[in-house]
Amino acid sequence: MPTKRRQSATRERELDVVGYRELRKRVLSNFESDYVWNVLIAAQGNISRAARLAQIDRKHFWRLIQRNGIRVKVEKSDN
């Protein structure tokens, strides 16, 4: 449980405090970016495989990649 601190220390820390919604947004954004990155690494860059590992639709996973600014080298087959 937080304890009362000196008045000056509290005022200094107010500059570091962010509102609940903003902090939640930052935390979720960081989680999402890290998660997508790690799943892509586990899938060796294969988006379809990464989506299956994440248990979400491939199109949704692709949107997560784009939203988080992750660059993926897409190789086209020569069929």
C-alpha positions in Angstrom: 0.0 0.0 0.0 1.4 3.4 -1.0 2.5 5.6 1.9 2.4 9.3 2.1 5.6 10.9 0.9 7.0 14.3 1.3 5.1 17.0 -0.5 8.0 18.0 -2.8 8.7 14.4 -3.8 5.0 14.0 -4.6 4.9 17.1 -6.8 8.1 15.9 -8.7 6.5 12.5 -9.4 3.3 14.1 -10.7 5.2 14.9 -13.8 5.9 11.2 -14.3 2.3 10.1 -13.6 0.2 9.3 -16.6 -3.6 8.9 -16.6 -5.0 5.3 -16.4 -6.3 5.3 -19.9 -3.1 6.6 -21.5 -0.9 4.2 -19.5 -3.2 1.3 -20.4 -3.0 2.3 -24.1 0.8 2.3 -23.9 1.1 -1.0 -22.1 -1.3 -2.8 -24.5 0.5 -1.3 -27.5 3.8 -2.5 -26.2 2.4 -5.9 -25.4 0.8 -6.2 -28.9 4.0 -5.2 -30.7 6.2 -7.5 -28.7 3.7 -10.4 -29.1 3.4 -10.0 -32.8 7.2 -9.8 -33.2 7.8 -12.9 -31.1 5.2 -14.9 -32.9 6.6 -13.9 -36.2 10.1 -15.0 -35.0 8.7 -18.4 -33.8 7.0 -18.8 -37.2 10.2 -17.9 -39.0 8.5 -15.0 -40.7 5.7 -17.1 -42.2 2.5 -15.0 -41.6 0.0 -17.8 -42.1 1.9 -20.0 -39.6 2.2 -17.0 -37.2 -1.5 -16.4 -37.3 -2.2 -20.1 -36.6 0.2 -19.9 -33.6 -1.6 -16.8 -32.4 -4.9 -18.5 -33.0 -6.3 -15.6 -35.0 -7.3 -15.0 -38.6 -4.4 -14.4 -41.0 -6.0 -11.1 -42.1 -6.3 -9.9 -38.6 -2.7 -10.9 -37.9 -1.6 -8.9 -40.9 -3.4 -5.9 -39.7 -1.6 -6.2 -36.3 1.7 -6.3 -38.2 0.8 -3.1 -40.1 -0.6 -1.3 -37.0 2.6 -2.0 -35.1 4.9 -0.9 -38.0 6.6 -4.2 -38.3 8.2 -4.8 -41.7 7.9 -8.3 -43.1 9.8 -9.3 -46.2 7.1 -10.9 -48.5 8.6 -13.3 -51.0 6.5 -14.0 -54.1 6.6 -17.5 -55.6 7.6 -18.0 -59.2 4.6 -20.3 -60.0 
